[in-house]
Amino acid sequence: MKRRDFLTTAASGAVAAGALAGCSGAGPSPAASGSKRSTRVVWRLASSFPPGLDTIYGASDVLSSRVAEITGGAFTIHVSSAGEIVPALQVMDAVQNGSVQVGHTASYYYIGKNPALVFDTAVPFGLTARQQMAWLYEGGGLALMREVYADFNIIHFPGGNTGVQMGGWFRREINTPDDMKGLKMRIPGIGGKVMHRLGVAVQVLAAGEIFPALERGAIDAAEWVGPYDDEKLGFHKVAKNCYYPGWWEPGPSLSFLVNQDAWNKLPSNYQSAFTVATYEATMTMIARYDALNPGALQRLTEYGVSFRPFSESIMTAARDAAREIVEEEAADDARYARILAAWDTFRKQSTAWFGTAEQSYLRFASGVE
């Protein structure tokens, strides 16, 4: 039996297994088994992303379709793209105040609410995608982050990962830290704070706002995700220098944020269906990016884009600034310090392992035709 069929069969059986507690919705509908009736639940999901970015936005579609399939259509999640219900960078607010039951977003958009939210997405020079998922799912990270979200009446679930990102698009070459000074760049999270310390004028823009700003010269540089998304957004049409790696996002995870009150009202087997679906959405996103980015990279090269590595001097200056920032935050916030300590212990141990096996293999394999 295929994994997808197994999950559908197992979770559908759970939905039909007994009487369900009451929950807000439009009334009962037939369960998957057809022999019992299940509570009808309808949720709204606000995404921070436009549907044109089908891979990152698509995680919400995966969640919605799988929850409906598992529950025999009894639990429905209607997905809305950025701007339909709330602007892209206000999704967390909408979930917190109950305007929507669930949101799909990047938690580091909201570090102004609590700096520790950055650990739920990515820390500069931090964890790769596999390390980030290992920390969240098996390394205690999920429990630590849920402590933070509890302050906002939210429970969260991993909602995808893009893999290591590119370093962004620049109108002109940058070779030293001095070349960064005075640049206007779209970049969120701690990466934005690091760039600010390097003399960059930082802006945080939603996906759909980046190209117009870059085209008209309101910004000189921008980062988003990587070849597949960046090609869709058309950055190569207005900037020909693309740098790598995205040291500020070596393995950024997205999140499904759920209003805690709505979650508490949800029957337990629907909670299980939702949780299972978030796993599938997470795995689907990273797999799709890994499958789609190579071809997009080739096309961008054919368009005449120059791909350049960040210089060692820029990487070193950025790493030093990133360390200063997280240490300063830890000095001001005991919970941040506790999360940082746990995260950093995991990072060091994990990196020692990956550096022993994975890195040595890739160093050799990358040179093999």
Secondary structure as the mmCIF struct_conf table of DSSP 4:
data_model
#
loop_
_struct_conf.conf_type_id
_struct_conf.id
_struct_conf.beg_label_comp_id
_struct_conf.beg_label_asym_id
_struct_conf.beg_label_seq_id
_struct_conf.end_label_comp_id
_struct_conf.end_label_asym_id
_struct_conf.end_label_seq_id
HELX_RH_AL_P HELX_RH_AL_P1 ARG A 3 VAL A 15
TURN_TY1_P TURN_TY1_P1 ALA A 16 ALA A 16
BEND BEND1 ALA A 17 GLY A 18
BEND BEND2 SER A 24 ALA A 26
STRN STRN1 SER A 29 PRO A 30
TURN_TY1_P TURN_TY1_P2 ALA A 32 SER A 33
BEND BEND3 GLY A 34 LYS A 36
STRN STRN2 ARG A 37 SER A 38
STRN STRN3 VAL A 41 SER A 47
BEND BEND4 SER A 48 PHE A 49
TURN_TY1_P TURN_TY1_P3 PRO A 51 GLY A 52
BEND BEND5 LEU A 53 LEU A 53
HELX_RH_AL_P HELX_RH_AL_P2 ASP A 54 ILE A 70
TURN_TY1_P TURN_TY1_P4 THR A 71 GLY A 73
BEND BEND6 ALA A 74 ALA A 74
STRN STRN4 PHE A 75 SER A 80
TURN_TY1_P TURN_TY1_P5 ALA A 82 GLU A 84
BEND BEND7 ILE A 85 VAL A 86
HELX_RH_3T_P HELX_RH_3T_P1 ALA A 88 GLN A 90
HELX_RH_AL_P HELX_RH_AL_P3 VAL A 91 GLN A 96
TURN_TY1_P TURN_TY1_P6 ASN A 97 GLY A 98
BEND BEND8 SER A 99 GLN A 101
STRN STRN5 VAL A 102 THR A 105
HELX_RH_3T_P HELX_RH_3T_P2 SER A 107 TYR A 110
TURN_TY1_P TURN_TY1_P7 ILE A 111 LYS A 113
HELX_RH_3T_P HELX_RH_3T_P3 PRO A 115 ASP A 120
TURN_TY1_P TURN_TY1_P8 THR A 121 THR A 121
TURN_TY1_P TURN_TY1_P9 PRO A 124 PHE A 125
HELX_RH_AL_P HELX_RH_AL_P4 ALA A 129 TYR A 137
TURN_TY1_P TURN_TY1_P10 GLU A 138 GLU A 138
BEND BEND9 GLY A 139 GLY A 140
HELX_RH_AL_P HELX_RH_AL_P5 GLY A 141 ALA A 150
TURN_TY1_P TURN_TY1_P11 ASP A 151 ASN A 153
STRN STRN6 ILE A 154 ASN A 161
BEND BEND10 VAL A 164 VAL A 164
HELX_LH_PP_P HELX_LH_PP_P1 GLN A 165 MET A 166
STRN STRN7 GLY A 168 PHE A 170
BEND BEND11 ARG A 171 ARG A 172
BEND BEND12 THR A 176 THR A 176
HELX_RH_AL_P HELX_RH_AL_P6 PRO A 177 MET A 180
TURN_TY1_P TURN_TY1_P12 LYS A 181 GLY A 182
STRN STRN8 LYS A 184 ARG A 186
HELX_RH_AL_P HELX_RH_AL_P7 GLY A 189 ARG A 197
TURN_TY1_P TURN_TY1_P13 LEU A 198 GLY A 199
STRN STRN9 ALA A 201 GLN A 203
HELX_RH_AL_P HELX_RH_AL_P8 ALA A 207 GLU A 215
TURN_TY1_P TURN_TY1_P14 ARG A 216 GLY A 217
BEND BEND13 ALA A 218 ALA A 218
BEND BEND14 ASP A 220 ASP A 220
STRN STRN10 ALA A 221 ALA A 222
BEND BEND15 VAL A 225 VAL A 225
HELX_RH_AL_P HELX_RH_AL_P9 PRO A 227 LEU A 233
TURN_TY1_P TURN_TY1_P15 GLY A 234 GLY A 234
HELX_RH_3T_P HELX_RH_3T_P4 PHE A 235 LYS A 237
TURN_TY1_P TURN_TY1_P16 VAL A 238 VAL A 238
STRN STRN11 ASN A 241 TYR A 244
TURN_TY1_P TURN_TY1_P17 TRP A 247 TRP A 248
BEND BEND16 PRO A 250 GLY A 251
HELX_LH_PP_P HELX_LH_PP_P2 PRO A 252 PRO A 252
STRN STRN12 SER A 253 ASN A 259
HELX_RH_AL_P HELX_RH_AL_P10 GLN A 260 LYS A 265
BEND BEND17 LEU A 266 LEU A 266
HELX_RH_AL_P HELX_RH_AL_P11 SER A 268 GLU A 302
TURN_TY1_P TURN_TY1_P18 TYR A 303 GLY A 304
STRN STRN13 SER A 306 PRO A 309
HELX_LH_PP_P HELX_LH_PP_P3 PHE A 310 SER A 311
HELX_RH_AL_P HELX_RH_AL_P12 GLU A 312 ASP A 332
HELX_RH_AL_P HELX_RH_AL_P13 ALA A 334 THR A 356
TURN_TY1_P TURN_TY1_P19 ALA A 357 ALA A 357
HELX_RH_AL_P HELX_RH_AL_P14 GLU A 358 ALA A 365
TURN_TY1_P TURN_TY1_P20 SER A 366 GLY A 367
#
